């Protein structure tokens, strides 16, 4: 029984597959035009077509410049120049003047620049000294505490194994007693003394008044055009969004104000450092001329704001200046805080292209077919007379091979044959091209009916 069911199931599947391929190669679909007199559906179709027309012309062709060949491949070069004089007020009430060569570190970078706004300096020599008090692993009572210590990233040098105990002051009589404190610090060999971040930093004044000159040269290789962000007759100026929009010289105060609106955050950026992105966006319409193409400047802060209390705040790094004095190695270690300005360039250019216009017009013509598609959905599935409309729109025609189909018969003769060979009492439907003769071996218990036939002349 199970084998019979399995055989029938396979036979049913095979028959379905056979019918599918037979229909695929023997059935032909052609669109049928049906004219429906309905003001409601006609108005709906025209409204959708008008919306599609406005969208295609106004947005795709005009606003998006669908008639142009577009290219976003851009070759760019950026040169940055800063100007400004700052000063530092030391703890000894002295004033140190700082110029461009002092606060630009390093002197040149690719599409970026660092402006030092605050720093800590420590003069060091190669010798042995006590470890920094901030290194907890360096606290000791005996020399044995400084042996076999695991490496710590906070170490300032190689530990010698000695525990240095500082002398203790006798506060009773104001004299220094040679007794030692119960705890001390391990000794290390390296650059001494260690850096101390708790000392007062040296904040550079007048940084917001510094100016930066951004020179940008671009090329669109597809169209073989070159351009720059400077006008032909550039005069001394400072960028202003209304009065000097074409000036490529910006003040640091304007850049920080655009990147960070909170004045407290800006002051902390000058003290602890920060990262700012300066973006030049080019959108060139080459049909109007390359000289009319101007970049749009935008500014954004990239580092985490201080009020969010990040793990590492601001932006800083260390560098050293080395020299020799009396045959002894000496250096000045500087921990620099400041603003890192990163320049980003993006752009696109467009020029009239006949092929591009032709392709876009073809796409727009296809969009118009969406209006008919939407109306067909409303007509065949959402309207009250959907069943009636479907009967008129969808029609199945079966072409049968007949001997009489090869003869071009007039319509009145076809109707005469239909009336002559029809029998309404028959229970068997058949279509024959000739009248059944009286000597036919057909059974007398059944009647044969020749029903109405509609002929399609495929030759016409």
Secondary structure by P-SEA (a helix, b strand, c coil): caaaaaaaaaaaaaaaaaaaaaaaacbbbbbbbbbbbcaaaaaaaaaaaaaaaaaacccccccccccccccccccbbbbbbbbbbbbbbccccbbbbbccccccccccccccccccccbbbbbbcbbbbbcccccccccccccccccccccccccccccccbbbbbbbbcccccccccccccbbbbbbcccccccccccbbbbbcccccbbbbbbbbbbccccccccccccccccccccccccccccccccaaaaaaaacccaaaaaaaaaccbbbbbbbbbbbccccccccbbbbbbbbbccccccccccccccccccccccccccbbbbbbbbccbbbbbbbbbcccccccaaaaaaaaaaaaaaaaaaaaaaaaaaaccccaaaaaaaaabbbbbbbbbccccccccaaaaaaaaaaaccccccbbbbbcccccccccccccbbbbbcbbbbbcccc
